[in-house]
Amino acid sequence: MSTTHDAGVELVDWDDPEAARMRADQQLEMARLYAPEELVGDLGPDGQPWTSDVAAPLDPATVVATVVVRVDGVAVGCGSVRDISGTDDGVGGRHAAAVGEVKRVYVEPAHRGRGYSRLIMVALEEHAQRAGLRRLILETGLLQPEAIGLYLALGYEPIDRYGEYAQESDSRCFGKTLHGPLEIREVPWSDPDALVLRREMHELENAPRYPRMVTDVEAAGGFDVVDARLGESILVAFVAYRDGEALGCASFRRADPPADAADLKKVYVRAAGRRTGAARALVQACEDAARERGLPLMLLETGIRQPAAITLYRSMGYRPVQPFAPYGKSEFGLFFGKRL
């Protein structure tokens, strides 16, 4: 029988007693994994509990946020982020402005595997943004594959070793640029940003994958003519923005037949917006708008050379359906539908 536990993240002071206790536990665990032989015990060379702060002290004044995860009121994990803007990067330069470093992410062993580390990281990213930080970096080790997997899943990318880790062969460092909230705007088909995105989709994505499409579009009068003709049937169009930059677009029209269905069109996210949730948010906006217009079924056609798109649609509940007009003779098409 499973038991549901109430978990929450709380912002605390750096010197919060429970956070301090868990940081000490984290440092001891790291010592047992990575420290040289003389430090593998519970005590360091000075007779005090071992801590990496002996080699690289952490100034509490630089810490912008410390969080604690509580489960049923009991503290089970912690993490912090500090501002390292303009400080020595350990490789002959300085960290850029608005850069923070994630430190001391820890979940007690008995509570691991339940998503609490992810809660800590998400909370730290939010607090970092509120403090004006625009990029986070962090370090972990090769003996912590679960941590590496978490950071990669959260969108952190490998970077060169920095600071006190620059010469540590077992260290692996990661970084992530923090972005503002995603904004989905309903726009007219002729919106300039939407038009640029659709043209990118045609020229950068579809043309290399399906060269015959270029020939067909040119035979029909060119991109501008074909795009304008499609726009005559579009019911709603959306553009996704983040930090003022247009990242992607999506739209839908009424399918015919069936008359009670929507036909999802021109779902595209440019490279800078991928892995940010933009594509999923755009499709969700189309689904919501179709439902509001009394269309309980969303249909779509995509191509066999677009595995990322297929994966997205499957993850959102779309299932294969029979070909529908006007794509029945599509050479490369796959067809999906979802009840809204």
C-alpha positions as a Markdown table, in Angstrom:
| # | Residue | x | y | z |
|---|---|---|---|---|
| 1 | Met | 0.0 | 0.0 | 0.0 |
| 2 | Ser | 1.5 | 3.4 | -1.0 |
| 3 | Thr | 1.5 | 6.4 | 1.3 |
| 4 | Thr | 1.2 | 10.0 | 0.1 |
| 5 | His | 3.5 | 12.5 | 1.7 |
| 6 | Asp | 3.2 | 16.2 | 1.7 |
| 7 | Ala | 6.4 | 17.8 | 0.3 |
| 8 | Gly | 7.2 | 21.5 | 0.1 |
| 9 | Val | 10.2 | 23.7 | -0.5 |
| 10 | Glu | 11.0 | 26.5 | 2.0 |
| 11 | Leu | 13.4 | 29.4 | 1.7 |
| 12 | Val | 15.6 | 29.6 | 4.8 |
| 13 | Asp | 18.7 | 31.5 | 5.9 |
| 14 | Trp | 22.2 | 30.1 | 5.1 |
| 15 | Asp | 22.8 | 29.4 | 8.8 |
| 16 | Asp | 19.5 | 27.6 | 9.3 |
| 17 | Pro | 20.3 | 24.7 | 11.7 |
| 18 | Glu | 18.7 | 22.0 | 9.6 |
| 19 | Ala | 20.3 | 23.2 | 6.4 |
| 20 | Ala | 23.7 | 23.4 | 8.1 |
| 21 | Arg | 23.2 | 19.8 | 9.4 |
| 22 | Met | 22.4 | 18.5 | 6.0 |
| 23 | Arg | 25.3 | 20.4 | 4.3 |
| 24 | Ala | 27.6 | 18.7 | 6.8 |
| 25 | Asp | 26.1 | 15.3 | 5.9 |
| 26 | Gln | 26.6 | 16.1 | 2.2 |
| 27 | Gln | 30.2 | 17.1 | 2.7 |
| 28 | Leu | 30.9 | 13.9 | 4.7 |
| 29 | Glu | 29.3 | 11.8 | 1.9 |
| 30 | Met | 31.4 | 13.6 | -0.7 |
| 31 | Ala | 34.6 | 13.0 | 1.4 |
| 32 | Arg | 33.9 | 9.3 | 1.5 |
| 33 | Leu | 33.5 | 9.3 | -2.3 |
| 34 | Tyr | 36.3 | 11.5 | -3.4 |
| 35 | Ala | 38.7 | 12.6 | -0.6 |
| 36 | Pro | 42.3 | 11.4 | -0.4 |
| 37 | Glu | 43.1 | 8.5 | 1.9 |
| 38 | Glu | 43.9 | 10.7 | 4.9 |
| 39 | Leu | 40.3 | 12.2 | 4.8 |
| 40 | Val | 38.2 | 9.1 | 4.3 |
| 41 | Gly | 37.2 | 9.0 | 8.0 |
| 42 | Asp | 34.6 | 11.2 | 9.7 |
| 43 | Leu | 37.2 | 13.8 | 10.7 |
| 44 | Gly | 39.5 | 16.1 | 8.7 |
| 45 | Pro | 43.2 | 16.7 | 9.5 |
| 46 | Asp | 42.3 | 19.4 | 12.0 |
| 47 | Gly | 40.2 | 16.9 | 14.0 |
| 48 | Gln | 37.0 | 18.6 | 12.8 |
| 49 | Pro | 34.3 | 17.1 | 10.5 |
| 50 | Trp | 35.7 | 17.1 | 7.0 |
| 51 | Thr | 34.5 | 19.8 | 4.6 |
| 52 | Ser | 35.6 | 21.0 | 1.2 |
| 53 | Asp | 35.3 | 24.5 | 2.6 |
| 54 | Val | 38.8 | 23.9 | 4.1 |
| 55 | Ala | 40.2 | 24.0 | 0.5 |
| 56 | Ala | 37.6 | 26.4 | -1.0 |
| 57 | Pro | 35.7 | 28.4 | 1.6 |
| 58 | Leu | 32.2 | 29.5 | 0.7 |
| 59 | Asp | 31.4 | 33.1 | 1.7 |
| 60 | Pro | 27.9 | 33.2 | 3.1 |
| 61 | Ala | 27.6 | 36.8 | 2.0 |
| 62 | Thr | 27.5 | 35.6 | -1.6 |
| 63 | Val | 24.6 | 33.2 | -1.1 |
| 64 | Val | 21.4 | 34.5 | -2.6 |
| 65 | Ala | 19.2 | 31.6 | -1.6 |
| 66 | Thr | 19.1 | 28.5 | 0.5 |
| 67 | Val | 16.1 | 26.2 | 0.4 |
| 68 | Val | 15.0 | 23.2 | 2.4 |
| 69 | Val | 12.6 | 20.4 | 1.3 |
| 70 | Arg | 10.3 | 19.3 | 4.0 |
| 71 | Val | 8.3 | 16.1 | 3.9 |
| 72 | Asp | 5.4 | 16.0 | 6.4 |
| 73 | Gly | 7.2 | 18.8 | 8.1 |
| 74 | Val | 10.5 | 17.1 | 8.4 |
| 75 | Ala | 13.6 | 18.5 | 6.6 |
| 76 | Val | 15.0 | 15.9 | 4.2 |
| 77 | Gly | 17.0 | 18.0 | 1.6 |
| 78 | Cys | 18.6 | 21.3 | 0.9 |
| 79 | Gly | 20.5 | 23.4 | -1.6 |
| 80 | Ser | 21.9 | 26.8 | -2.2 |
| 81 | Val | 22.9 | 29.2 | -4.9 |
| 82 | Arg | 25.5 | 31.9 | -4.7 |
| 83 | Asp | 26.4 | 34.9 | -6.9 |
| 84 | Ile | 29.9 | 34.5 | -8.4 |
| 85 | Ser | 29.6 | 37.3 | -10.9 |
| 86 | Gly | 33.0 | 38.7 | -11.8 |
| 87 | Thr | 35.0 | 36.3 | -9.6 |
| 88 | Asp | 38.1 | 34.4 | -10.7 |
| 89 | Asp | 37.0 | 31.4 | -12.8 |
| 90 | Gly | 40.1 | 29.4 | -12.1 |
| 91 | Val | 41.2 | 29.2 | -15.7 |
| 92 | Gly | 42.7 | 32.7 | -16.2 |
| 93 | Gly | 39.5 | 34.7 | -16.5 |
| 94 | Arg | 36.5 | 36.0 | -14.7 |
| 95 | His | 33.0 | 34.7 | -14.4 |
| 96 | Ala | 30.6 | 36.9 | -16.4 |
| 97 | Ala | 28.0 | 39.2 | -14.8 |
| 98 | Ala | 24.8 | 37.6 | -13.5 |
| 99 | Val | 26.3 | 34.1 | -13.0 |
| 100 | Gly | 25.4 | 32.0 | -10.0 |
| 101 | Glu | 26.7 | 28.7 | -8.8 |
| 102 | Val | 24.5 | 25.9 | -7.3 |
| 103 | Lys | 26.0 | 24.5 | -4.1 |
| 104 | Arg | 25.3 | 21.8 | -1.6 |
| 105 | Val | 22.3 | 20.1 | -3.2 |
| 106 | Tyr | 21.6 | 17.2 | -1.0 |
| 107 | Val | 18.7 | 14.8 | -0.1 |
| 108 | Glu | 19.0 | 12.4 | 2.7 |
| 109 | Pro | 19.6 | 8.8 | 1.5 |
| 110 | Ala | 16.3 | 7.4 | 2.9 |
| 111 | His | 14.3 | 10.0 | 0.8 |
| 112 | Arg | 16.1 | 9.7 | -2.6 |
| 113 | Gly | 14.4 | 8.6 | -5.8 |
| 114 | Arg | 11.2 | 10.7 | -5.0 |
| 115 | Gly | 11.9 | 13.8 | -7.0 |
| 116 | Tyr | 13.1 | 16.0 | -4.1 |
| 117 | Ser | 16.3 | 17.0 | -5.8 |
| 118 | Arg | 14.4 | 18.2 | -8.8 |
| 119 | Leu | 12.2 | 20.3 | -6.4 |
| 120 | Ile | 15.3 | 21.8 | -4.9 |
| 121 | Met | 16.8 | 22.7 | -8.3 |
| 122 | Val | 13.6 | 24.3 | -9.6 |
| 123 | Ala | 13.3 | 26.4 | -6.5 |
| 124 | Leu | 16.9 | 27.5 | -6.7 |
| 125 | Glu | 16.5 | 28.5 | -10.3 |
| 126 | Glu | 13.4 | 30.6 | -9.4 |
| 127 | His | 15.2 | 32.3 | -6.6 |
| 128 | Ala | 18.3 | 32.9 | -8.7 |
| 129 | Gln | 16.2 | 34.7 | -11.3 |
| 130 | Arg | 14.6 | 36.9 | -8.7 |
| 131 | Ala | 18.1 | 37.8 | -7.5 |
| 132 | Gly | 18.9 | 38.9 | -11.1 |
| 133 | Leu | 21.1 | 35.9 | -12.1 |
| 134 | Arg | 20.8 | 34.9 | -15.7 |
| 135 | Arg | 23.0 | 31.8 | -15.8 |
| 136 | Leu | 23.7 | 29.0 | -13.3 |
| 137 | Ile | 26.8 | 26.7 | -13.2 |
| 138 | Leu | 27.5 | 23.7 | -11.0 |
| 139 | Glu | 29.9 | 20.9 | -10.4 |
| 140 | Thr | 29.3 | 17.2 | -9.6 |
| 141 | Gly | 31.5 | 14.1 | -10.0 |
| 142 | Leu | 31.7 | 11.0 | -12.1 |
| 143 | Leu | 30.8 | 8.9 | -9.1 |
| 144 | Gln | 27.4 | 10.6 | -8.9 |
| 145 | Pro | 25.6 | 9.4 | -12.1 |
| 146 | Glu | 22.2 | 10.1 | -10.7 |
| 147 | Ala | 23.1 | 13.8 | -10.2 |
| 148 | Ile | 24.5 | 14.0 | -13.7 |
| 149 | Gly | 21.3 | 12.5 | -15.0 |
| 150 | Leu | 19.2 | 15.0 | -13.1 |
| 151 | Tyr | 21.1 | 18.0 | -14.3 |
| 152 | Leu | 21.0 | 16.9 | -17.9 |
| 153 | Ala | 17.2 | 16.3 | -17.6 |
| 154 | Leu | 16.8 | 19.8 | -16.3 |
| 155 | Gly | 18.5 | 21.3 | -19.3 |
| 156 | Tyr | 22.0 | 21.8 | -18.0 |
| 157 | Glu | 24.8 | 21.3 | -20.5 |
| 158 | Pro | 28.4 | 20.2 | -20.0 |
| 159 | Ile | 30.9 | 23.0 | -19.7 |
| 160 | Asp | 34.6 | 23.1 | -19.0 |
| 161 | Arg | 35.8 | 22.7 | -15.4 |
| 162 | Tyr | 36.2 | 25.9 | -13.5 |
| 163 | Gly | 37.4 | 27.3 | -10.2 |
| 164 | Glu | 38.7 | 24.9 | -7.7 |
| 165 | Tyr | 37.5 | 22.0 | -10.0 |
| 166 | Ala | 39.6 | 23.1 | -13.0 |
| 167 | Gln | 42.3 | 20.5 | -12.2 |
| 168 | Glu | 40.0 | 17.8 | -10.8 |
| 169 | Ser | 39.8 | 15.0 | -13.3 |
| 170 | Asp | 36.8 | 13.4 | -11.6 |
| 171 | Ser | 34.8 | 16.7 | -11.7 |
| 172 | Arg | 32.1 | 17.4 | -14.3 |
| 173 | Cys | 30.7 | 20.9 | -14.6 |
| 174 | Phe | 27.4 | 22.0 | -16.1 |
| 175 | Gly | 25.7 | 25.3 | -17.0 |
| 176 | Lys | 22.3 | 26.5 | -17.9 |
| 177 | Thr | 21.0 | 29.9 | -19.1 |
| 178 | Leu | 17.9 | 31.0 | -17.2 |
| 179 | His | 15.1 | 32.4 | -19.2 |
| 180 | Gly | 12.0 | 34.4 | -18.3 |
| 181 | Pro | 8.5 | 32.8 | -18.4 |
| 182 | Leu | 7.1 | 31.5 | -21.7 |
| 183 | Glu | 4.4 | 33.7 | -23.2 |
| 184 | Ile | 1.9 | 32.4 | -25.8 |
| 185 | Arg | 0.2 | 35.1 | -27.8 |
| 186 | Glu | -2.7 | 34.8 | -30.2 |
| 187 | Val | -1.7 | 36.6 | -33.4 |
| 188 | Pro | -3.2 | 37.2 | -36.9 |
| 189 | Trp | -1.9 | 34.9 | -39.6 |
| 190 | Ser | -0.1 | 37.9 | -41.2 |
| 191 | Asp | 1.8 | 38.7 | -38.0 |
| 192 | Pro | 5.5 | 39.5 | -39.0 |
| 193 | Asp | 7.0 | 37.2 | -36.4 |
| 194 | Ala | 4.7 | 34.3 | -37.3 |
| 195 | Leu | 5.5 | 34.8 | -41.0 |
| 196 | Val | 9.3 | 34.7 | -40.3 |
| 197 | Leu | 8.9 | 31.5 | -38.3 |
| 198 | Arg | 6.8 | 29.8 | -40.9 |
| 199 | Arg | 9.3 | 30.7 | -43.6 |
| 200 | Glu | 12.1 | 29.3 | -41.4 |
| 201 | Met | 10.1 | 26.1 | -41.0 |
| 202 | His | 9.8 | 25.8 | -44.8 |
| 203 | Glu | 13.4 | 26.7 | -45.6 |
| 204 | Leu | 15.4 | 25.3 | -42.7 |
| 205 | Glu | 13.3 | 22.2 | -41.7 |
| 206 | Asn | 11.0 | 21.0 | -44.3 |
| 207 | Ala | 13.0 | 21.7 | -47.5 |
| 208 | Pro | 16.1 | 19.6 | -46.4 |
| 209 | Arg | 14.0 | 16.8 | -45.2 |
| 210 | Tyr | 11.5 | 16.7 | -48.1 |
| 211 | Pro | 13.2 | 18.2 | -51.2 |
| 212 | Arg | 10.1 | 17.5 | -53.3 |
| 213 | Met | 8.1 | 19.8 | -51.2 |
| 214 | Val | 10.2 | 22.7 | -52.5 |
| 215 | Thr | 9.4 | 21.8 | -56.0 |
| 216 | Asp | 5.7 | 21.5 | -55.2 |
| 217 | Val | 5.6 | 24.9 | -53.4 |
| 218 | Glu | 7.4 | 26.6 | -56.3 |
| 219 | Ala | 5.0 | 25.0 | -58.8 |
| 220 | Ala | 2.1 | 26.4 | -56.8 |
| 221 | Gly | 3.4 | 30.0 | -56.9 |
| 222 | Gly | 6.1 | 30.1 | -54.2 |
| 223 | Phe | 6.1 | 30.2 | -50.5 |
| 224 | Asp | 4.3 | 33.6 | -50.1 |
| 225 | Val | 1.4 | 32.4 | -52.3 |
| 226 | Val | 1.1 | 29.0 | -50.7 |
| 227 | Asp | 1.4 | 30.5 | -47.2 |
| 228 | Ala | -1.3 | 33.2 | -47.9 |
| 229 | Arg | -3.6 | 30.5 | -49.3 |
| 230 | Leu | -3.3 | 28.4 | -46.2 |
| 231 | Gly | -3.9 | 31.5 | -44.0 |
| 232 | Glu | -7.4 | 31.8 | -45.5 |
| 233 | Ser | -8.5 | 28.7 | -43.7 |
| 234 | Ile | -6.7 | 29.2 | -40.4 |
| 235 | Leu | -9.0 | 29.7 | -37.4 |
| 236 | Val | -6.4 | 30.6 | -34.7 |
| 237 | Ala | -2.6 | 31.2 | -34.8 |
| 238 | Phe | -0.1 | 31.5 | -31.9 |
| 239 | Val | 3.4 | 32.6 | -31.4 |
| 240 | Ala | 5.6 | 31.7 | -28.3 |
| 241 | Tyr | 7.8 | 34.4 | -26.8 |
| 242 | Arg | 10.5 | 34.3 | -24.1 |
| 243 | Asp | 12.4 | 37.4 | -23.0 |
| 244 | Gly | 10.9 | 39.2 | -26.0 |
| 245 | Glu | 12.2 | 36.7 | -28.6 |
| 246 | Ala | 9.8 | 34.8 | -30.9 |
| 247 | Leu | 10.6 | 31.2 | -30.4 |
| 248 | Gly | 7.9 | 29.3 | -32.3 |
| 249 | Cys | 4.5 | 29.2 | -33.8 |
| 250 | Ala | 1.4 | 26.9 | -34.2 |
| 251 | Ser | -2.1 | 27.2 | -35.7 |
| 252 | Phe | -5.1 | 25.2 | -36.6 |
| 253 | Arg | -8.0 | 25.2 | -39.1 |
| 254 | Arg | -11.2 | 23.3 | -39.3 |
| 255 | Ala | -10.8 | 19.8 | -40.7 |
| 256 | Asp | -13.1 | 18.8 | -43.6 |
| 257 | Pro | -14.0 | 16.1 | -43.0 |
| 258 | Pro | -14.8 | 15.4 | -40.2 |
| 259 | Ala | -16.5 | 18.7 | -39.6 |
| 260 | Asp | -16.1 | 18.5 | -35.8 |
| 261 | Ala | -12.3 | 18.3 | -35.9 |
| 262 | Ala | -9.5 | 20.7 | -35.9 |
| 263 | Asp | -6.4 | 20.3 | -38.1 |
| 264 | Leu | -3.1 | 21.3 | -36.4 |
| 265 | Lys | -0.8 | 23.3 | -38.7 |
| 266 | Lys | 2.6 | 24.8 | -38.8 |
| 267 | Val | 4.0 | 23.7 | -35.4 |
| 268 | Tyr | 7.5 | 25.0 | -35.4 |
| 269 | Val | 10.1 | 26.0 | -32.8 |
| 270 | Arg | 13.4 | 27.5 | -33.9 |
| 271 | Ala | 16.7 | 26.0 | -32.5 |
| 272 | Ala | 17.1 | 28.6 | -29.7 |
| 273 | Gly | 13.7 | 27.6 | -28.2 |
| 274 | Arg | 14.0 | 23.8 | -28.2 |
| 275 | Arg | 13.9 | 21.9 | -25.0 |
| 276 | Thr | 12.2 | 24.9 | -23.3 |
| 277 | Gly | 8.7 | 23.5 | -23.4 |
| 278 | Ala | 7.7 | 25.9 | -26.2 |
| 279 | Ala | 6.4 | 23.3 | -28.6 |
| 280 | Arg | 4.3 | 21.6 | -25.9 |
| 281 | Ala | 2.8 | 25.0 | -24.8 |
| 282 | Leu | 2.0 | 25.9 | -28.4 |
| 283 | Val | 0.2 | 22.6 | -29.0 |
| 284 | Gln | -1.7 | 23.0 | -25.7 |
| 285 | Ala | -2.8 | 26.5 | -26.7 |
| 286 | Cys | -4.2 | 25.2 | -29.9 |
| 287 | Glu | -6.0 | 22.4 | -28.1 |
| 288 | Asp | -7.6 | 24.8 | -25.7 |
| 289 | Ala | -8.6 | 27.2 | -28.4 |
| 290 | Ala | -10.1 | 24.3 | -30.5 |
| 291 | Arg | -12.1 | 23.1 | -27.5 |
| 292 | Glu | -13.4 | 26.6 | -26.9 |
| 293 | Arg | -14.7 | 26.7 | -30.5 |
| 294 | Gly | -16.6 | 23.4 | -30.1 |
| 295 | Leu | -14.1 | 21.2 | -31.9 |
| 296 | Pro | -13.6 | 18.1 | -29.7 |
| 297 | Leu | -11.1 | 16.4 | -31.9 |
| 298 | Met | -7.6 | 17.5 | -32.9 |
| 299 | Leu | -6.0 | 15.9 | -36.0 |
| 300 | Leu | -2.6 | 16.4 | -37.4 |
| 301 | Glu | -0.3 | 15.2 | -40.2 |
| 302 | Thr | 3.5 | 15.1 | -39.7 |
| 303 | Gly | 6.3 | 13.5 | -41.6 |
| 304 | Ile | 8.3 | 10.3 | -41.1 |
| 305 | Arg | 11.5 | 12.3 | -41.0 |
| 306 | Gln | 10.5 | 14.3 | -37.9 |
| 307 | Pro | 11.0 | 11.9 | -35.0 |
| 308 | Ala | 11.1 | 14.7 | -32.4 |
| 309 | Ala | 7.7 | 15.9 | -33.4 |
| 310 | Ile | 6.3 | 12.4 | -33.3 |
| 311 | Thr | 7.7 | 11.9 | -29.9 |
| 312 | Leu | 6.1 | 15.1 | -28.7 |
| 313 | Tyr | 2.7 | 14.3 | -30.1 |
| 314 | Arg | 2.7 | 10.8 | -28.6 |
| 315 | Ser | 3.7 | 12.2 | -25.2 |
| 316 | Met | 0.7 | 14.5 | -25.4 |
| 317 | Gly | -1.8 | 11.7 | -26.0 |
| 318 | Tyr | -2.0 | 11.7 | -29.8 |
| 319 | Arg | -2.6 | 8.3 | -31.4 |
| 320 | Pro | -2.3 | 7.1 | -35.0 |
| 321 | Val | -5.4 | 7.5 | -37.1 |
| 322 | Gln | -6.3 | 6.9 | -40.7 |
| 323 | Pro | -5.3 | 9.5 | -43.4 |
| 324 | Phe | -7.7 | 12.4 | -43.7 |
| 325 | Ala | -8.2 | 15.0 | -46.3 |
| 326 | Pro | -6.3 | 16.6 | -47.9 |
| 327 | Tyr | -3.3 | 14.4 | -47.0 |
| 328 | Gly | -4.6 | 11.0 | -48.2 |
| 329 | Lys | -1.9 | 10.7 | -50.8 |
| 330 | Ser | 0.9 | 12.0 | -48.7 |
| 331 | Glu | 4.1 | 10.0 | -49.5 |
| 332 | Phe | 5.8 | 10.6 | -46.2 |
| 333 | Gly | 2.9 | 11.4 | -43.9 |
| 334 | Leu | 1.9 | 10.0 | -40.5 |
| 335 | Phe | -1.5 | 10.8 | -39.1 |
| 336 | Phe | -2.5 | 11.3 | -35.5 |
| 337 | Gly | -5.6 | 12.4 | -33.5 |
| 338 | Lys | -6.6 | 13.2 | -30.0 |
| 339 | Arg | -10.0 | 13.7 | -28.3 |
| 340 | Leu | -9.9 | 17.0 | -26.5 |
